[in-house]
Amino acid sequence: MRFIKKIFSKSRAPEAGIFFTEIQQILGFTPLRIEFYEKAFTHRSSNKIDTTGNPVNYERLEFLGDAMLSSVIAAYLFNEAPAGDEGYLTKMRSKIVSREHLNELGRDLNLIKFIESKVPVAHFGENIHGNVFEALVGAIYLDQGYTYCEKFIQKRVIVPYVDISKLEGKVISYKSLLIEWCQKEKKTFYYDVYEDNGISGERLFGVKLSIDNKVVAKARAASKKKAEEKASQRAYFAFQEKIDNK
C-alpha cells in the first residue's frame, strides 16, 4: 500500500485516489503498479516523456493489448470450436476483436472519461474507445501477468459478448464480403467516390457502387470508408440470396 501511495504522489493528485478506486472497480482486482494504468489513458497530445526521453502515451500498450486479446480469444475459440478449421477460427477471432466490437467495449466501460489529453474529447474519433480498451489490457498484462489478463478478457469480453452461434452469422465488413463474392463470381466492381455536401454544407462523401458496369447502390456518409461500407451493405441486401448461397 505504501508503494501505491508513493506512485500516486507523483501524478494525478488529488484525483489519483478516485482514479485508483474506479480502475479497481473495472478490473475486479487491486492494481500493483498504477503507473501502467495511468499510461494506458495518456493521449500522445499530452506530450509527456519519461526520464530517458521516451514518449509516455497509450500507443505501445495498445499494441501489447491487441496481441493479448488475440492470444486469449484464439485459445478460447480453439477449445470451444473443435470442429473449426484455421480459416473458421481466424474469421471468428476477427469478428470478436473487430474495431467495431472493441469500440463498443470501451464505450460500455466509459473509459474515455479517464483520458488525459490536450485535445477536447469531442475531437476524438470513434476508435479512441477501442484503442484505450486495448491499452488497458496491455497495462493489466504488465501489472499482473497473463493469468489476470486472461481472467479480465473472460469477464469483460467473452462472457458478456461472445456467442459463437450468433457470431457465425455476423457480418463485420459488407465491403469485404461483397468484394469476395464479386471476385469469386468474376464480376467487375467499382466504387465511384465523390464529395456530396448537400444543402446543409456539411462535408459528406457520396458513393456509387457499380457491379458489371451497372450502378447497384448509392450512399452518403461523413467519410469515404463509411460511405463505401453503407453502399456495400445496400448492395449486399440486394444480392443477399445469391451471396449467402455462394
HELIX and SHEET records of a PDB file:
HELIX    1   1 ARG A    2  LYS A   10  1                                   9    
HELIX    2   2 ALA A   16  LEU A   27  1                                  12    
HELIX    3   3 ILE A   34  ALA A   40  1                                   7    
HELIX    4   4 ARG A   44  SER A   46  5                                   3    
HELIX    5   5 GLU A   59  GLU A   80  1                                  22    
HELIX    6   6 GLU A   86  ILE A   96  1                                  11    
HELIX    7   7 ARG A   99  ASP A  108  1                                  10    
HELIX    8   8 LEU A  111  PHE A  114  5                                   4    
HELIX    9   9 VAL A  121  HIS A  123  5                                   3    
HELIX   10  10 ILE A  128  GLN A  144  1                                  17    
HELIX   11  11 TYR A  146  ILE A  153  1                                   8    
HELIX   12  12 GLN A  154  ILE A  158  3                                   5    
HELIX   13  13 VAL A  159  TYR A  161  1                                   3    
HELIX   14  14 ILE A  164  GLU A  168  1                                   5    
HELIX   15  15 TYR A  174  LYS A  184  1                                  11    
HELIX   16  16 LYS A  224  ALA A  238  1                                  15    
HELIX   17  17 GLN A  240  ASP A  244  1                                   5    
SHEET    1   A 2 LYS A  48  ILE A  49  0                                        
SHEET    2   A 2 PRO A  55  VAL A  56 -1                                        
SHEET    1   B 3 PHE A 189  GLU A 195  0                                        
SHEET    2   B 3 PHE A 205  ILE A 211 -1                                        
SHEET    3   B 3 LYS A 214  ALA A 221 -1                                        
END                                                                             
